[in-house]
Amino acid sequence: MRSLVISLILLCLMLICIVWNYIYINDVFLQMNSRLDRLPAPDSAGCAEALRELCSYWESQTDWVGLSVGYPTVDRVGEQAGTALTCALHGDRFGFYTAIALLRDSLSDMRRLECFSVKNLL
């Protein structure tokens, strides 16, 4: 009987962690997308600073995100954010918009891989 109770407690703990992880990853995704939506044009003065803040936010989240999201996805988000920052600093509009599009795609992959679905369970 004691092992059943312990098993149920562990199951509940595991389910709570799974739900917390889903909420956390979804929140990081929404924060990053919100910051991307508010980015000014790449040739404006505030764009580089906004991207520095975005990169700083991402770096502060990578340790926790990396616990459940695969390294290639975490690395890709950081690389694309850095590429967008470099393009904004050097006035490369086409590179900037390409990096932003790839960054959004990487964030979508991160969210998709951590959502509740039958496909992710199998």
All heavy atoms as an XYZ file, in Angstrom:
961
protein
N       0.826     -1.197      0.000
C       0.000      0.000      0.000
C       0.870      1.262      0.000
O       0.541      2.240     -0.664
C      -0.919     -0.052      1.229
C      -1.896      1.055      1.287
S      -3.059      0.882     -0.064
C      -4.097      2.227      0.240
N       1.954      1.199      0.753
C       2.834      2.352      0.834
C       3.469      2.654     -0.526
O       3.607      3.809     -0.912
C       3.920      2.099      1.871
C       4.757      3.322      2.110
C       5.882      3.114      3.074
N       5.519      2.283      4.204
C       6.315      1.974      5.186
N       7.536      2.416      5.188
N       5.931      1.206      6.174
N       3.829      1.616     -1.261
C       4.435      1.836     -2.578
C       3.436      2.446     -3.560
O       3.808      3.235     -4.426
C       5.015      0.540     -3.135
O       3.995     -0.406     -3.335
N       2.169      2.106     -3.437
C       1.140      2.696     -4.280
C       1.025      4.203     -4.011
O       0.972      5.005     -4.940
C      -0.206      2.007     -4.050
C      -1.386      2.616     -4.812
C      -1.211      2.425     -6.313
C      -2.688      2.017     -4.333
N       1.020      4.576     -2.753
C       0.919      5.990     -2.380
C       2.138      6.754     -2.883
O       2.023      7.840     -3.456
C       0.756      6.137     -0.848
C       0.861      7.590     -0.415
C      -0.566      5.540     -0.395
N       3.312      6.185     -2.709
C       4.546      6.828     -3.176
C       4.523      6.955     -4.695
O       4.902      7.996     -5.246
C       5.783      6.055     -2.682
C       5.910      6.199     -1.175
C       7.048      6.542     -3.372
C       6.974      5.344     -0.547
N       4.058      5.911     -5.377
C       3.965      5.962     -6.839
C       3.000      7.046     -7.298
O       3.273      7.771     -8.263
C       3.522      4.614     -7.396
O       4.456      3.624     -7.103
N       1.871      7.177     -6.631
C       0.902      8.208     -6.985
C       1.452      9.610     -6.722
O       1.234     10.530     -7.513
C      -0.406      7.998     -6.220
C      -1.243      6.801     -6.667
C      -2.451      6.623     -5.759
C      -1.675      6.951     -8.110
N       2.171      9.758     -5.632
C       2.789     11.049     -5.330
C       3.824     11.395     -6.396
O       3.871     12.529     -6.892
C       3.416     11.047     -3.914
C       2.313     11.018     -2.866
C       4.329     12.257     -3.711
C       2.804     10.804     -1.453
N       4.633     10.428     -6.773
C       5.634     10.671     -7.821
C       4.985     10.975     -9.167
O       5.460     11.838     -9.913
C       6.572      9.472     -7.943
C       7.562      9.282     -6.797
C       8.344      7.994     -6.983
C       8.490     10.472     -6.690
N       3.897     10.282     -9.474
C       3.172     10.553    -10.711
C       2.619     11.981    -10.717
O       2.755     12.703    -11.711
C       2.035      9.545    -10.896
C       1.134      9.791    -12.101
C       1.921      9.595    -13.401
C      -0.077      8.885    -12.052
N       2.025     12.389     -9.605
C       1.496     13.751     -9.507
C       2.613     14.785     -9.616
O       2.457     15.803    -10.298
C       0.739     13.939     -8.192
S      -0.824     13.059     -8.147
N       3.727     14.515     -8.976
C       4.884     15.411     -9.067
C       5.379     15.528    -10.496
O       5.683     16.627    -10.972
C       6.009     14.893     -8.172
C       6.388     15.765     -7.003
C       7.139     14.954     -5.979
C       7.161     16.959     -7.442
N       5.455     14.409    -11.175
C       5.903     14.411    -12.555
C       4.934     15.194    -13.447
O       5.350     15.986    -14.289
C       6.043     12.978    -13.084
C       6.624     12.890    -14.482
S       6.830     11.199    -15.044
C       5.133     10.724    -15.291
N       3.638     15.000    -13.261
C       2.637     15.732    -14.045
C       2.693     17.232    -13.772
O       2.564     18.045    -14.689
C       1.242     15.189    -13.777
C       0.976     13.774    -14.310
C      -0.390     13.288    -13.861
C       1.113     13.735    -15.806
N       2.928     17.607    -12.531
C       3.071     19.026    -12.188
C       4.293     19.613    -12.886
O       4.233     20.723    -13.430
C       3.151     19.211    -10.657
C       1.788     18.946    -10.032
C       3.658     20.607    -10.290
C       1.795     18.838     -8.528
N       5.392     18.884    -12.905
C       6.601     19.356    -13.589
C       6.379     19.489    -15.094
O       6.869     20.437    -15.718
C       7.772     18.425    -13.306
S       8.398     18.550    -11.631
N       5.650     18.566    -15.676
C       5.364     18.626    -17.112
C       4.510     19.850    -17.432
O       4.790     20.583    -18.384
C       4.677     17.326    -17.586
C       5.681     16.176    -17.570
C       4.067     17.498    -18.974
C       5.063     14.817    -17.765
N       3.504     20.099    -16.633
C       2.633     21.266    -16.854
C       3.426     22.550    -16.631
O       3.316     23.495    -17.416
C       1.383     21.200    -15.941
C       0.619     22.507    -15.959
C       0.491     20.044    -16.361
N       4.241     22.611    -15.584
C       5.061     23.793    -15.325
C       6.013     24.042    -16.499
O       6.190     25.183    -16.919
C       5.850     23.643    -14.033
C       6.752     24.811    -13.798
C       6.419     26.002    -13.250
C       8.126     24.907    -14.171
N       7.514     26.833    -13.243
C       8.571     26.189    -13.801
C       9.032     24.033    -14.769
C       9.871     26.614    -14.020
C      10.318     24.463    -14.983
C      10.730     25.735    -14.610
N       6.618     22.990    -17.017
C       7.530     23.131    -18.148
C       6.802     23.679    -19.367
O       7.304     24.570    -20.048
C       8.171     21.780    -18.477
C       9.140     21.887    -19.621
O      10.118     22.618    -19.553
N       8.857     21.162    -20.693
N       5.622     23.176    -19.639
C       4.836     23.663    -20.770
C       4.525     25.154    -20.607
O       4.684     25.937    -21.540
C       3.541     22.863    -20.911
C       2.574     23.484    -21.874
C       2.791     23.412    -23.245
C       1.464     24.185    -21.421
C       1.911     23.998    -24.134
C       0.587     24.778    -22.302
C       0.817     24.681    -23.664
O      -0.045     25.272    -24.541
N       4.103     25.541    -19.428
C       3.783     26.941    -19.171
C       5.027     27.810    -19.302
O       4.985     28.892    -19.900
C       3.130     27.100    -17.776
C       1.752     26.448    -17.769
C       3.050     28.563    -17.357
C       1.132     26.297    -16.395
N       6.134     27.350    -18.772
C       7.377     28.120    -18.821
C       7.873     28.301    -20.259
O       8.195     29.416    -20.674
C       8.454     27.438    -17.975
C       9.786     28.109    -18.094
C      10.014     29.337    -17.496
C      10.801     27.538    -18.844
C      11.240     29.974    -17.628
C      12.022     28.160    -18.982
C      12.230     29.376    -18.360
O      13.432     30.006    -18.509
N       7.928     27.232    -21.035
C       8.390     27.312    -22.421
C       7.459     28.199    -23.230
O       7.897     29.022    -24.039
C       8.512     25.907    -23.059
C       9.584     25.076    -22.345
C       8.796     25.993    -24.553
C      10.986     25.636    -22.442
N       6.173     28.072    -22.998
C       5.203     28.905    -23.700
C       5.400     30.381    -23.333
O       5.310     31.255    -24.191
C       3.780     28.453    -23.367
C       2.777     28.974    -24.343
O       3.017     28.998    -25.548
N       1.643     29.402    -23.819
N       5.690     30.673    -22.074
C       5.924     32.045    -21.641
C       7.180     32.628    -22.292
O       7.176     33.773    -22.747
C       6.047     32.111    -20.116
C       6.228     33.527    -19.625
O       5.372     34.378    -19.939
O       7.242     33.787    -18.943
N       8.246     31.848    -22.349
C       9.474     32.316    -23.003
C       9.200     32.583    -24.481
O       9.627     33.607    -25.027
C      10.627     31.296    -22.825
C      11.821     31.651    -23.699
C      11.048     31.216    -21.368
N       8.470     31.695    -25.124
C       8.108     31.885    -26.524
C       7.325     33.186    -26.714
O       7.618     33.974    -27.614
C       7.272     30.691    -27.011
C       6.645     30.884    -28.348
C       7.373     30.669    -29.510
C       5.324     31.289    -28.464
C       6.793     30.862    -30.756
C       4.738     31.483    -29.702
C       5.476     31.259    -30.849
N       6.340     33.416    -25.867
C       5.517     34.622    -25.988
C       6.337     35.883    -25.719
O       6.160     36.900    -26.398
C       4.316     34.539    -25.048
C       3.279     33.479    -25.403
C       2.216     33.374    -24.315
C       2.645     33.776    -26.750
N       7.231     35.822    -24.736
C       8.096     36.979    -24.434
C       8.998     37.300    -25.617
O       9.157     38.464    -25.997
C       8.954     36.696    -23.199
C       8.220     36.734    -21.904
C       7.867     38.154    -21.503
O       8.555     39.112    -21.821
N       6.752     38.282    -20.811
N       9.603     36.279    -26.191
C      10.502     36.499    -27.331
C       9.727     37.042    -28.534
O      10.170     37.979    -29.188
C      11.231     35.207    -27.704
C      12.217     34.706    -26.670
S      13.720     35.657    -26.593
C      14.536     35.141    -28.081
N       8.582     36.467    -28.820
C       7.778     36.950    -29.951
C       7.284     38.373    -29.723
O       7.233     39.171    -30.661
C       6.606     36.019    -30.227
C       6.940     35.005    -31.279
O       7.779     35.243    -32.143
N       6.297     33.867    -31.212
N       6.915     38.689    -28.501
C       6.485     40.042    -28.181
C       7.614     41.039    -28.426
O       7.408     42.116    -28.987
C       6.024     40.098    -26.728
O       5.773     41.420    -26.336
N       8.822     40.673    -28.024
C       9.981     41.545    -28.246
C      10.291     41.666    -29.738
O      10.666     42.730    -30.210
C      11.185     41.017    -27.488
C      11.049     41.171    -25.988
C      12.127     40.420    -25.241
N      11.863     40.378    -23.835
C      12.578     41.016    -22.926
N      13.621     41.742    -23.292
N      12.281     40.933    -21.655
N      10.120     40.582    -30.467
C      10.353     40.639    -31.909
C       9.310     41.513    -32.598
O       9.635     42.244    -33.543
C      10.346     39.229    -32.514
C      11.551     38.365    -32.213
C      11.320     36.938    -32.709
C      12.801     38.952    -32.832
N       8.070     41.449    -32.139
C       7.017     42.275    -32.728
C       7.271     43.762    -32.513
O       6.878     44.588    -33.334
C       5.649     41.908    -32.140
C       5.172     40.536    -32.591
O       5.689     40.034    -33.617
O       4.298     39.971    -31.912
N       7.917     44.102    -31.400
C       8.164     45.503    -31.074
C       9.484     46.036    -31.635
O       9.831     47.182    -31.388
C       8.147     45.700    -29.565
C       6.754     45.567    -28.974
C       6.762     45.764    -27.491
N       7.222     44.510    -26.895
C       7.895     44.419    -25.762
N       8.211     45.474    -25.098
N       8.262     43.248    -25.297
N      10.210     45.210    -32.375
C      11.482     45.683    -32.928
C      11.252     46.804    -33.936
O      10.402     46.685    -34.816
C      12.210     44.542    -33.650
C      13.010     43.565    -32.813
C      13.624     42.509    -33.714
C      14.081     44.256    -32.023
N      12.033     47.864    -33.826
C      11.938     48.912    -34.851
C      12.647     48.466    -36.129
O      13.259     47.398    -36.177
C      12.644     50.106    -34.199
C      13.505     49.535    -33.139
C      12.898     48.232    -32.725
N      12.579     49.294    -37.135
C      13.247     48.992    -38.409
C      14.751     48.832    -38.171
O      15.308     49.456    -37.275
C      12.985     50.116    -39.401
N      15.409     47.997    -38.973
C      16.823     47.717    -38.737
C      17.743     48.924    -38.877
O      18.818     48.940    -38.300
C      17.167     46.654    -39.777
C      16.093     46.716    -40.785
C      14.882     47.243    -40.102
N      17.310     49.950    -39.590
C      18.171     51.116    -39.749
C      17.898     52.205    -38.707
O      18.548     53.241    -38.720
C      18.044     51.695    -41.157
C      16.599     51.933    -41.568
O      15.696     51.578    -40.788
O      16.390     52.461    -42.666
N      16.954     51.962    -37.785
C      16.693     52.948    -36.735
C      17.668     52.748    -35.575
O      18.252     51.676    -35.399
C      15.254     52.846    -36.237
O      15.072     51.662    -35.498
N      17.826     53.791    -34.778
C      18.821     53.781    -33.706
C      18.486     52.785    -32.592
O      19.371     52.205    -31.988
C      18.959     55.182    -33.124
N      17.215     52.566    -32.314
C      16.836     51.710    -31.206
C      16.818     50.230    -31.516
O      16.645     49.405    -30.615
N      17.006     49.857    -32.762
C      16.914     48.441    -33.141
C      18.013     47.604    -32.500
O      17.753     46.548    -31.942
C      16.952     48.306    -34.660
S      16.707     46.615    -35.213
N      19.238     48.085    -32.572
C      20.357     47.318    -32.009
C      20.199     47.160    -30.500
O      20.448     46.078    -29.955
C      21.686     47.991    -32.347
N      19.760     48.207    -29.832
C      19.570     48.128    -28.377
C      18.452     47.147    -28.026
O      18.561     46.365    -27.086
C      19.276     49.511    -27.803
C      19.204     49.534    -26.298
C      20.453     49.013    -25.616
O      21.570     49.271    -26.114
O      20.322     48.326    -24.582
N      17.365     47.173    -28.781
C      16.259     46.238    -28.549
C      16.722     44.802    -28.766
O      16.344     43.893    -28.020
C      15.086     46.573    -29.456
N      17.565     44.590    -29.777
C      18.082     43.238    -30.022
C      19.073     42.813    -28.947
O      19.136     41.636    -28.593
C      18.729     43.166    -31.402
C      17.738     42.945    -32.533
C      18.383     43.200    -33.873
C      17.151     41.550    -32.472
N      19.837     43.763    -28.420
C      20.727     43.426    -27.296
C      19.916     42.956    -26.090
O      20.285     42.001    -25.416
C      21.584     44.630    -26.913
C      22.770     44.830    -27.780
C      23.707     45.899    -27.202
N      24.770     46.179    -28.143
C      24.780     47.208    -28.984
N      23.793     48.081    -28.970
N      25.780     47.382    -29.812
N      18.807     43.652    -25.821
C      17.930     43.255    -24.718
C      17.321     41.885    -24.978
O      17.201     41.063    -24.065
C      16.836     44.296    -24.514
C      17.338     45.598    -23.948
C      16.257     46.657    -23.868
O      15.059     46.322    -24.062
O      16.609     47.818    -23.629
N      16.920     41.625    -26.229
C      16.355     40.326    -26.586
C      17.406     39.224    -26.378
O      17.102     38.185    -25.799
C      15.879     40.342    -28.043
C      15.235     39.059    -28.514
C      13.879     39.362    -29.125
C      16.099     38.364    -29.531
N      18.633     39.479    -26.841
C      19.711     38.496    -26.665
C      20.020     38.270    -25.186
O      20.250     37.138    -24.751
C      20.972     38.943    -27.398
S      20.853     38.855    -29.189
N      20.006     39.341    -24.415
C      20.255     39.237    -22.979
C      19.153     38.422    -22.293
O      19.427     37.563    -21.447
C      20.340     40.633    -22.376
O      20.474     40.569    -20.991
N      17.905     38.680    -22.664
C      16.792     37.906    -22.112
C      16.944     36.427    -22.470
O      16.778     35.558    -21.619
C      15.454     38.446    -22.632
C      14.284     37.591    -22.228
C      13.802     37.625    -20.930
C      13.685     36.712    -23.127
C      12.745     36.823    -20.535
C      12.633     35.913    -22.748
C      12.167     35.971    -21.453
O      11.128     35.151    -21.060
N      17.270     36.148    -23.723
C      17.424     34.760    -24.149
C      18.543     34.076    -23.374
O      18.393     32.950    -22.917
C      17.665     34.674    -25.648
C      17.911     33.266    -26.082
C      19.082     32.741    -26.529
C      16.980     32.180    -26.046
N      18.927     31.407    -26.793
C      17.647     31.035    -26.502
C      15.641     32.084    -25.679
C      17.029     29.802    -26.596
C      15.021     30.844    -25.770
C      15.706     29.730    -26.220
N      19.671     34.750    -23.220
C      20.791     34.166    -22.479
C      20.416     33.872    -21.030
O      20.889     32.898    -20.450
C      22.012     35.089    -22.538
C      22.692     35.122    -23.884
C      23.203     33.755    -24.324
O      23.760     33.014    -23.492
O      23.025     33.432    -25.510
N      19.565     34.711    -20.446
C      19.148     34.467    -19.060
C      18.201     33.275    -18.948
O      18.039     32.709    -17.863
C      18.490     35.721    -18.475
O      17.224     35.946    -19.061
N      17.587     32.879    -20.045
C      16.624     31.777    -20.032
C      17.198     30.449    -20.524
O      16.576     29.407    -20.340
C      15.399     32.136    -20.894
C      14.699     33.405    -20.488
C      14.185     33.356    -19.068
O      13.617     32.364    -18.634
N      14.386     34.438    -18.335
N      18.363     30.468    -21.153
C      18.859     29.263    -21.822
C      19.122     28.097    -20.866
O      18.931     26.946    -21.260
C      20.145     29.544    -22.621
O      21.116     30.130    -21.768
C      19.868     30.422    -23.806
N      19.542     28.379    -19.643
C      19.803     27.271    -18.715
C      18.536     26.481    -18.425
O      18.544     25.250    -18.434
C      20.405     27.798    -17.411
C      21.815     28.311    -17.593
O      22.466     27.910    -18.584
O      22.267     29.118    -16.758
N      17.439     27.185    -18.162
C      16.179     26.502    -17.859
C      15.545     25.909    -19.108
O      15.032     24.789    -19.081
C      15.198     27.454    -17.177
C      15.584     27.743    -15.770
C      16.155     28.889    -15.296
C      15.458     26.864    -14.645
N      16.391     28.777    -13.955
C      15.965     27.537    -13.521
C      14.965     25.574    -14.484
C      15.984     26.975    -12.263
C      14.988     25.011    -13.222
C      15.495     25.700    -12.130
N      15.591     26.655    -20.200
C      15.015     26.146    -21.449
C      15.770     24.901    -21.897
O      15.178     23.924    -22.359
C      15.040     27.237    -22.547
C      14.679     26.659    -23.899
C      14.092     28.368    -22.195
N      17.075     24.913    -21.723
C      17.909     23.791    -22.145
C      17.650     22.502    -21.386
O      18.092     21.433    -21.816
N      16.942     22.573    -20.262
C      16.619     21.351    -19.530
C      15.624     20.475    -20.279
O      15.617     19.252    -20.106
C      16.057     21.688    -18.143
C      17.055     22.268    -17.149
C      16.332     22.669    -15.870
C      18.163     21.272    -16.850
N      14.779     21.101    -21.108
C      13.789     20.292    -21.807
C      13.863     20.417    -23.320
O      13.437     19.512    -24.022
C      12.376     20.655    -21.336
O      12.074     21.973    -21.685
N      14.384     21.523    -23.814
C      14.496     21.722    -25.259
C      15.879     21.252    -25.687
O      16.865     21.502    -25.000
C      14.283     23.210    -25.617
C      14.487     23.452    -27.089
C      12.897     23.647    -25.191
N      15.952     20.595    -26.815
C      17.221     20.076    -27.307
C      18.238     21.175    -27.586
O      17.887     22.296    -27.963
N      19.495     20.840    -27.413
C      20.573     21.809    -27.616
C      20.560     22.437    -29.009
O      20.770     23.644    -29.113
C      21.928     21.165    -27.327
C      23.066     22.107    -27.610
C      23.382     23.129    -26.729
C      23.813     22.001    -28.785
C      24.403     24.016    -26.991
C      24.836     22.881    -29.060
C      25.134     23.885    -28.154
O      26.136     24.758    -28.431
N      20.340     21.676    -30.079
C      20.345     22.317    -31.401
C      19.320     23.453    -31.528
O      19.609     24.479    -32.137
C      20.022     21.174    -32.367
C      20.478     19.949    -31.658
C      20.199     20.218    -30.205
N      18.156     23.285    -30.939
C      17.130     24.323    -31.010
C      17.528     25.529    -30.171
O      17.406     26.673    -30.623
C      15.766     23.777    -30.540
O      15.442     22.619    -31.317
C      14.668     24.798    -30.692
N      18.024     25.287    -28.973
C      18.467     26.385    -28.104
C      19.603     27.152    -28.772
O      19.616     28.389    -28.791
C      18.906     25.848    -26.724
C      19.532     26.942    -25.882
C      17.730     25.227    -25.990
N      20.532     26.434    -29.355
C      21.675     27.057    -30.024
C      21.231     27.856    -31.247
O      21.724     28.957    -31.498
C      22.680     25.978    -30.416
C      23.982     26.558    -30.909
O      24.516     27.482    -30.252
O      24.481     26.092    -31.953
N      20.288     27.314    -31.982
C      19.804     27.994    -33.187
C      19.120     29.318    -32.854
O      19.309     30.317    -33.549
C      18.833     27.072    -33.933
C      18.647     27.425    -35.370
C      17.969     26.313    -36.150
N      17.263     25.356    -35.337
C      16.001     24.988    -35.523
N      15.315     25.478    -36.523
N      15.433     24.110    -34.752
N      18.351     29.343    -31.764
C      17.696     30.592    -31.347
C      18.761     31.640    -31.015
O      18.682     32.789    -31.460
C      16.753     30.360    -30.146
C      16.272     31.682    -29.568
C      15.572     29.497    -30.550
N      19.768     31.247    -30.249
C      20.834     32.176    -29.894
C      21.613     32.654    -31.104
O      21.962     33.843    -31.209
N      21.887     31.750    -32.030
C      22.635     32.129    -33.238
C      21.841     33.115    -34.098
O      22.402     34.098    -34.593
C      22.955     30.890    -34.075
C      24.045     30.024    -33.501
C      24.226     28.733    -34.268
O      23.404     28.435    -35.175
O      25.190     28.014    -33.966
N      20.565     32.872    -34.270
C      19.758     33.761    -35.111
C      19.566     35.128    -34.456
O      19.552     36.154    -35.149
C      18.407     33.127    -35.446
C      18.515     31.884    -36.295
C      19.304     32.096    -37.576
O      19.279     33.163    -38.175
N      20.026     31.083    -37.997
N      19.430     35.157    -33.135
C      19.328     36.440    -32.442
C      20.633     37.226    -32.594
O      20.616     38.433    -32.854
C      18.999     36.230    -30.968
N      21.760     36.546    -32.459
C      23.049     37.194    -32.648
C      23.260     37.665    -34.072
O      23.812     38.746    -34.312
N      22.809     36.880    -35.028
C      22.920     37.269    -36.434
C      22.068     38.505    -36.722
O      22.509     39.424    -37.413
C      22.485     36.113    -37.354
O      23.308     34.977    -37.087
C      22.594     36.487    -38.816
N      20.860     38.542    -36.172
C      19.995     39.709    -36.367
C      20.638     40.956    -35.760
O      20.600     42.035    -36.367
C      18.620     39.464    -35.746
N      21.257     40.802    -34.598
C      21.932     41.932    -33.962
C      23.091     42.431    -34.819
O      23.239     43.632    -35.057
C      22.430     41.543    -32.571
C      23.272     42.581    -31.832
C      22.492     43.876    -31.634
C      23.749     42.019    -30.506
N      23.898     41.524    -35.317
C      25.028     41.898    -36.169
C      24.550     42.585    -37.442
O      25.122     43.601    -37.864
C      25.868     40.660    -36.513
O      26.320     40.053    -35.300
C      27.063     41.022    -37.369
N      23.506     42.065    -38.047
C      22.969     42.687    -39.264
C      22.422     44.083    -38.966
O      22.602     45.002    -39.778
C      21.875     41.806    -39.870
S      22.496     40.283    -40.584
N      21.778     44.257    -37.821
C      21.260     45.579    -37.463
C      22.406     46.556    -37.228
O      22.319     47.722    -37.622
C      20.383     45.482    -36.221
N      23.476     46.087    -36.613
C      24.624     46.960    -36.346
C      25.309     47.406    -37.634
O      25.844     48.505    -37.717
C      25.628     46.258    -35.439
C      25.202     46.084    -33.978
C      26.191     45.200    -33.242
C      25.075     47.441    -33.293
N      25.300     46.543    -38.642
C      26.009     46.841    -39.887
C      25.089     47.295    -41.018
O      25.543     47.470    -42.153
C      26.834     45.632    -40.323
C      27.919     45.312    -39.346
N      28.987     46.144    -39.134
C      28.081     44.270    -38.507
C      29.773     45.618    -38.208
N      29.241     44.484    -37.807
N      23.806     47.466    -40.724
C      22.879     47.988    -41.722
C      22.497     47.021    -42.828
O      22.084     47.444    -43.902
N      22.601     45.734    -42.567
C      22.229     44.716    -43.559
C      20.748     44.375    -43.398
O      20.372     43.512    -42.617
C      23.100     43.476    -43.366
C      22.793     42.372    -44.348
O      21.973     42.579    -45.269
O      23.392     41.279    -44.195
N      19.887     45.073    -44.142
C      18.441     44.891    -44.021
C      18.001     43.479    -44.404
O      17.175     42.873    -43.728
C      17.699     45.900    -44.884
C      17.837     47.327    -44.435
C      17.087     48.278    -45.348
N      15.663     48.021    -45.421
C      14.757     48.505    -44.583
N      15.135     49.262    -43.597
N      13.476     48.219    -44.751
N      18.528     42.964    -45.501
C      18.110     41.639    -45.970
C      18.552     40.542    -44.999
O      17.786     39.636    -44.691
C      18.650     41.378    -47.376
C      18.127     42.348    -48.386
C      18.965     43.291    -48.959
C      16.794     42.347    -48.754
C      18.483     44.206    -49.880
C      16.294     43.253    -49.669
C      17.144     44.190    -50.233
N      19.766     40.634    -44.520
C      20.245     39.678    -43.518
C      19.446     39.777    -42.232
O      19.150     38.765    -41.588
N      19.094     41.007    -41.853
C      18.305     41.232    -40.643
C      16.958     40.526    -40.739
O      16.579     39.774    -39.840
C      18.105     42.735    -40.433
C      17.175     43.071    -39.312
C      17.613     43.061    -37.999
C      15.845     43.388    -39.568
C      16.742     43.370    -36.968
C      14.976     43.702    -38.545
C      15.427     43.696    -37.233
N      16.238     40.770    -41.818
C      14.906     40.175    -41.954
C      14.979     38.651    -42.114
O      14.100     37.933    -41.639
C      14.136     40.817    -43.105
C      13.687     42.214    -42.763
C      14.147     43.305    -43.477
C      12.807     42.441    -41.714
C      13.744     44.599    -43.159
C      12.399     43.728    -41.382
C      12.870     44.800    -42.105
O      12.469     46.066    -41.780
N      16.036     38.179    -42.741
C      16.220     36.729    -42.847
C      16.465     36.127    -41.472
O      15.877     35.096    -41.111
C      17.396     36.404    -43.786
O      17.128     36.956    -45.070
C      17.610     34.909    -43.903
N      17.338     36.756    -40.690
C      17.633     36.257    -39.346
C      16.402     36.294    -38.452
O      16.157     35.361    -37.673
C      18.766     37.064    -38.724
N      15.592     37.350    -38.573
C      14.370     37.443    -37.770
C      13.397     36.330    -38.163
O      12.774     35.696    -37.300
C      13.717     38.839    -37.911
C      14.612     39.909    -37.299
C      12.324     38.865    -37.290
C      14.872     39.754    -35.823
N      13.262     36.073    -39.455
C      12.372     34.993    -39.908
C      12.853     33.639    -39.392
O      12.053     32.822    -38.926
C      12.284     34.983    -41.430
N      14.150     33.402    -39.459
C      14.695     32.138    -38.956
C      14.596     32.045    -37.434
O      14.384     30.955    -36.884
C      16.143     31.973    -39.416
C      16.317     31.730    -40.912
C      17.796     31.800    -41.299
C      15.712     30.398    -41.318
N      14.733     33.175    -36.761
C      14.571     33.194    -35.303
C      13.137     32.845    -34.922
O      12.903     32.036    -34.019
C      14.959     34.570    -34.759
C      14.772     34.803    -33.267
C      15.525     33.772    -32.443
C      15.225     36.210    -32.900
N      12.177     33.423    -35.622
C      10.767     33.082    -35.350
C      10.488     31.602    -35.612
O       9.758     30.955    -34.861
C       9.835     33.945    -36.185
C       9.730     35.366    -35.711
C       8.691     36.123    -36.534
N       8.685     37.522    -36.241
C       7.980     38.087    -35.253
N       7.242     37.330    -34.473
N       8.021     39.393    -35.060
N      11.098     31.058    -36.666
C      10.938     29.638    -36.974
C      11.537     28.774    -35.870
O      10.941     27.779    -35.463
C      11.586     29.321    -38.321
C      11.417     27.872    -38.695
O      10.259     27.407    -38.801
O      12.452     27.180    -38.858
N      12.694     29.149    -35.379
C      13.337     28.395    -34.293
C      12.502     28.444    -33.023
O      12.355     27.433    -32.319
C      14.728     28.961    -34.002
O      15.551     28.854    -35.122
N      11.937     29.612    -32.731
C      11.073     29.730    -31.556
C       9.810     28.890    -31.718
O       9.356     28.256    -30.760
C      10.713     31.194    -31.316
C      11.846     32.076    -30.807
C      11.441     33.544    -30.875
C      12.255     31.689    -29.411
N       9.273     28.852    -32.920
C       8.099     28.011    -33.176
C       8.430     26.538    -32.990
O       7.629     25.774    -32.439
C       7.562     28.244    -34.582
O       7.095     29.545    -34.715
N       9.624     26.137    -33.448
C      10.058     24.750    -33.238
C      10.167     24.445    -31.750
O       9.752     23.381    -31.293
C      11.409     24.495    -33.908
C      11.318     24.456    -35.419
O      10.192     24.358    -35.948
O      12.377     24.538    -36.068
N      10.734     25.378    -30.993
C      10.878     25.188    -29.552
C       9.510     24.989    -28.908
O       9.319     24.066    -28.117
C      11.581     26.400    -28.941
C      11.714     26.349    -27.440
S      12.444     27.845    -26.760
C      11.038     28.955    -26.806
N       8.564     25.814    -29.279
C       7.230     25.723    -28.695
C       6.520     24.443    -29.149
O       5.874     23.769    -28.350
C       6.404     26.936    -29.097
C       5.053     26.968    -28.451
C       4.304     28.170    -28.936
N       3.168     28.467    -28.079
C       2.251     29.332    -28.383
N       2.318     30.014    -29.503
N       1.251     29.554    -27.581
N       6.618     24.130    -30.428
C       5.939     22.955    -30.972
C       6.435     21.669    -30.311
O       5.658     20.768    -30.003
C       6.157     22.876    -32.480
C       5.503     21.691    -33.158
C       5.804     21.650    -34.638
N       7.193     21.849    -34.973
C       8.118     20.885    -34.952
N       7.791     19.668    -34.593
N       9.371     21.142    -35.286
N       7.740     21.592    -30.074
C       8.302     20.381    -29.489
C       7.966     20.211    -28.012
O       8.117     19.127    -27.461
C       9.819     20.375    -29.674
C      10.287     20.277    -31.124
C      11.790     20.507    -31.214
C       9.905     18.941    -31.715
N       7.490     21.277    -27.367
C       7.178     21.212    -25.940
C       5.692     21.301    -25.635
O       5.304     21.409    -24.491
C       7.915     22.336    -25.204
C       9.412     22.184    -25.218
C       9.886     20.903    -24.569
O       9.360     20.529    -23.494
O      10.788     20.269    -25.137
N       4.849     21.269    -26.662
C       3.417     21.378    -26.408
C       2.808     20.005    -26.111
O       3.413     18.980    -26.372
C       2.706     22.053    -27.574
S       2.601     21.049    -29.056
N       1.607     20.030    -25.579
C       0.882     18.796    -25.304
C       0.259     18.291    -26.593
O      -0.583     18.955    -27.186
C      -0.240     19.024    -24.295
C       0.237     19.355    -22.912
C      -0.066     20.570    -22.338
C       0.994     18.467    -22.190
C       0.377     20.887    -21.085
C       1.449     18.758    -20.934
C       1.126     19.981    -20.375
N       0.678     17.130    -27.045
C       0.074     16.528    -28.221
C       0.383     15.035    -28.226
O       1.367     14.583    -27.643
C       0.562     17.190    -29.507
O       1.905     16.852    -29.736
N      -0.435     14.303    -28.916
C      -0.223     12.863    -29.049
C       1.085     12.613    -29.824
O       1.843     11.716    -29.498
C      -1.416     12.206    -29.759
C      -1.151     10.742    -30.023
C      -2.683     12.388    -28.927
N       1.335     13.445    -30.820
C       2.544     13.299    -31.630
C       3.816     13.411    -30.767
O       4.761     12.666    -30.970
C       2.548     14.368    -32.717
C       3.697     14.279    -33.677
C       3.554     15.366    -34.737
C       4.725     15.380    -35.646
N       4.640     16.453    -36.639
N       3.814     14.344    -29.811
C       4.983     14.510    -28.948
C       5.118     13.362    -27.948
O       6.213     13.064    -27.498
C       4.922     15.838    -28.194
C       5.301     16.993    -29.073
O       5.830     16.813    -30.158
N       5.017     18.189    -28.607
N       4.001     12.741    -27.594
C       4.073     11.621    -26.665
C       4.627     10.364    -27.329
O       5.258      9.545    -26.704
C       2.693     11.321    -26.093
C       2.116     12.392    -25.169
C       0.692     12.015    -24.773
C       2.983     12.573    -23.931
N       4.365     10.242    -28.633
C       4.833      9.063    -29.337
C       6.200      9.349    -29.893
O       7.040      8.632    -30.098
C       3.863      8.698    -30.458
C       2.440      8.379    -29.997
C       1.557      8.126    -31.198
C       2.422      7.172    -29.078
